[in-house]
Amino acid sequence: MEFLQKRFVDQLDDLSRAAGVDRRFEAIEWLRDQGRHGGGVRYATGDTMIFNRASVNVSQVHYNDDPSKRLSSATALSTIIHPHNPHGPSVHIHISWTEMRDGTGYWRIMADLNPAIPATAAREAFAGALQEAAPEQYQHASAQGDRYFYIPALERHRGVSHFYLENYYSDDPQADQNLARAVGKAAIDCYTDLLRHALDRYPEPTEEDRAGQLAYHTAYFFQVLTLDRGTTSGLLVHDQNDVGILGSLPSHIDRRLLASWQPRLQPPQDALLSGLVDALPDESPCPVSDDTKRALAHVVRSHYTAHPEALSMQASGDIIPPTVANHR
């Protein structure tokens, strides 16, 4: 995971320097139970002429001292990049290995391209890179990703190209590890090229472009906090990395637009959205600061503590992993 993290951070730092921004990603360390149960390092930046918000996180959790836990250990790379330029697509990549107490384990491999202003060539390039990296798994991963990242209330997908393998393993552990690494490298390298091309081609976004990006970032926020099982699971497990877990949220959203979607949700998720809106500053555009992330995390935890049955209303692919199902 650290190899992929360094590869991505180095490429993004190089891209920034080439564009005249000499501001490197900053390493931020966090500990789980003072390090007793793991922790991680997150490289983050934002509010530059290149990045709206960006986070490349590697985390590890283990329960060697608690045999009552079904989960033995988990290691994950999780990254989200939101460019400042609306023509630069956002990207989400998650690769993790989870090992259960009984010795079984599985991979979770995700990569999805999320543009505010879709471009056919970028979508085809990203999908092609993933298909080349995982030719045997691509069709299934693409279909499962399309299912997972669909937003029923908005009748749209979050992105334009989705790759999602859940609970993945074969009888060849080395081949599985090679696959995870290959998908990660393909997504990282292709995305960096796409972002560089977008910055070169569209150096001066219009106000209309900016408005479209704000609306898209609002939809992204909505999907992450009302549908994404991985985010919810992370927030329910502990409260020691709320800012990191919600590192995928863009820097600003349209609070009024977000609130307008409440009637589209069934109970009790309409109450969840109401709580999220109330946790946001009453500003336009609405900033999503670290303090706001902590408040949003509290809303999510409180909601699913009161309504555990609502976890079944979140997004799913073909399989719900045991580490998530455990929270039901």
N, C-alpha and C positions, 0 to 999 in steps of 0.2 A: 504493500500500500504506500509506503514511504517513497518508493521509486516513482510511482505514478504521481504522487503529490509533488515531489521535486520537479518532475518533468513538466507538469502543468504550470507551477509557479514560475519556473525559470522562463518558460515560453511567454507567459503573460508579462513578466517583468521586462523581457526583451522587447515585446511589442510596445509597451509603454515608453521605454527609452527611445525607441525608433520614432515614436510620435512626439517626442520632446517632453515627456513627463518622467522626471527622475524621482519617482516615488515608489519604492519597492513594497511588496506585500510584507506585512508585519506579522511576526510569529506571536501567537497568544496561546499560552498553556493553561489547561484546566485539569483538575484532579477530581476523581470520583471517590468520595469518602476519604479525603486527604491522601489519595493514592492507593488506599487499601484495596479498592476494587477497580483500579485502572484510571483512565483519563485520556488526554490527547493533546495534540497541537493543531491549532487552526491558524492558517495564513489568511489574512483578511486585508482588504483595502476598500475604498469607496470614496464617493464625492470628489472624483477627479474628472478631467476632460475625457478620460477613457472609460472609467467604471462608475456606474451608478451605485452598485454594491457587488462585492465579490468575496467569496469564501471558499477555501480549499482545506477541508478538515480531515484529519486521520484520528480516529478514536479507538480505544480498546477497553473492553470491560471483561472482568473475570470474577468468578466466585469460588476460588480454590478453598476458601475458608468456610463455605456455606453449602454443604452437600444437600440441603433441602431444596436448592434452586434447580429447576429443570435445565436452565441455561448454564453451561460451564464457562464459555468464553465467546467473545465476538470481537472481530476487528473489521473496521470499515473505513473506506474512503468515501466522503460525501462532499460534493462541490456544487456550487451554483454561481454562475456569472451573469450579472445584469449589466450590459454596457450602458454608457451614458448616451451614446448615439442611438436613436430609435431604429436605425437601419441595421445595427449590429444585433444579431439574435441573442437571446439568453440561452444558456445551456445548463442542464442538470445531469450530473453523473453520480451514480452510487454503486459501489462495489464492496461487498462484504462477505466474510466467511464466518459462519455461526456454528459452534460446536455444542451439542447438547450433553447433558450429564451421562447419558448412556453410550457416548462415544460416536453417535451419528452426527453428521454435519451437512451443511448445504451452503451453496452460494446464492447471493442475490446480486444480480447484474442489471443495472439500469443505465440508460443514456437517452436523453430526449432533447430535441432542438425546439426552442420556444421563442419564435420571433414576434415582435410587436407588429412588424410590417413583413408579411410572408414574401419569400422569393423562391420561385420554383427551382432555380439552379442550386441554391443553398440546400433546400430540402433533399433534392436528388443526390447531391454530393455527400451529405451526412448519412443518408440511408445507404448509399453505395459503399461508404467506408465501413459501416457496421456489417453489411452483408458480406463484404470481403473478409472481415475479421472472424465472422461466425457463419459460414455458409450453410451449415447443417441446422443451425438453431434459429436462423434469422426469421423465417416465416412465422414460426410459433411466437418468438419474442416480439415481433412487430404486432401481431394480432393481440397478444396479451397486453402490450403497452397501449394500444389504441383503446382497449377496454378499460384499463386502469385509469388513464388520463382523460377520460370523457367526463364532462361536467353536465349532468342531466338538467339542472336548473337553468343553465345558460344555453343548452342544446349545442354544445361545441366541445372540441378537444382543447386541452391546455396548450398543446404544441402541434407541430406538423409532422414530426418523425419521432416515433417512440420505440424503444427497445427495452424489453422487460422480461428477464428470466427470474422466476421465484422458486425457491426450494430446489435449486438445480444441483444435481450431482450425477455421476456415472460410476462405472466400476474402475475408472482410471483417474485417480486423484490428481496426478501430474497433468494430465490432459485438461482437466477442469480448471486447474490453476493457470495453465497456459491460455485457456480461453478467456478467463477473466482479465488477464494481463493484456491480451490482444485487443479485446473490446475497449478496455480503458485507453490504451495507446491510440487506437483508431479514432475514438471520440475526441480525445484531447488534441491530437495533431490536426484532424479535419476542422475542428471548431476554431482553433487558433488561426488557421488559414482563412476560414470564412469571415472571422471578425476583422482580420487585417484587410481583406478585400473590401468589406463594407465600409471601413473607415477611410480607405483610399478613394472609394467611388462616391461616397456621400459625406463629404466633410462639413457641409452646412445644412443641417436639418431645418425644416420649416416648422412653424408653429403648429400646423396641422399634424406633422409628424410627431411632435411632442405630445399633443393631445391624444393621439392614437396610442402612444406608448403608455401614457398615464392610465388610460382605460384598460390596456392589456395588463399592466402591472396590478391593477385592481382585480382582474379576473384571476391572475396568478395567486395573489394573496387569498382570494376566496377559495380556490381549489386546495391550497396548502392547509388552510386552517379548518376547513369543513369536510374535506374528503380524504386527505392523504394519511394513510394508515401508518406509514413510517414515521412521520412527524408526530402524530398523536401518540404512538407507542413510545417514542423517545421522551415525550413530555410526561407520560404517565409513569415511566420507570423511575425517574428521579427529577429533582429540580435544581441540579448543580451545573447545568450547562444550557439554560434556557436561551441565552443569547446565541450560542453556537447552533443549537438545534433549529432556531428560527433565523439562522443566517441566510436562508433562502429567500427571505422577504425583501422586496425592493425597498428603496429608500423613501418613496412617496407613493400614495395611492389617492384615489378619489373617494373620500368618505361618503359623500352623498350618493354616488353611484352604487357603492357597496350596500348602503342601507336600502336602496331601491329594490334589491334582490330578495329581501326578506320574505315578501309574500309568495315567492316561488318555492320556498322550502316547506317541507312537512314538519309538524311537531315531532320531536322537540328541537330539531335543528334550526328552526326559526328563532328559538330562544338563544341558541348558541350564537347565531349571527348578530342578534341584538346585543348580546354581551360583548362581542368583539367590537362592534361599532362604538359602544359606550366607552370601551377602553382606549379608543383612539382620540387624539387631540381634535378639537373642533376647528380645524384649519383647512384651507384649500389652496394648493394641494396639501394633503395631510402627511406629515413626516412620520416615519416609523423608526423611532430611536431605540436604543438599547433598553431604556426604562419602559418604553411602550411594549417592547417584546416581552419583558418580564410580566407586564400586566396582561398581555394576551395569553401567555402561557398559563397564568393563574386561571383565566376564564376557561380555557380548554380543560384543565385538570378538574376544576369545580363542576363543569358541565357533565363530564363522563363519570365522575364520582356519583353525581345525582342521577344520571341516566345511562348506566352501563349498557343497556339494550341498544342505545344509539350507535354503538360501535359497528353494528351490523349494517348501518346505513352508509358506511364509508366505502371508498373505492376498493375494488379487488380485481385481481387477475383471475387465473384459473385456480390458484391455490392460496390459502391464507396460512402463513407460516406459524408454527407453534408458539413462537415468541410473541406474536401479535395476538393470536387466538387466546393466549393465556390471560389477556386483560379483559376478556368478555365477562 
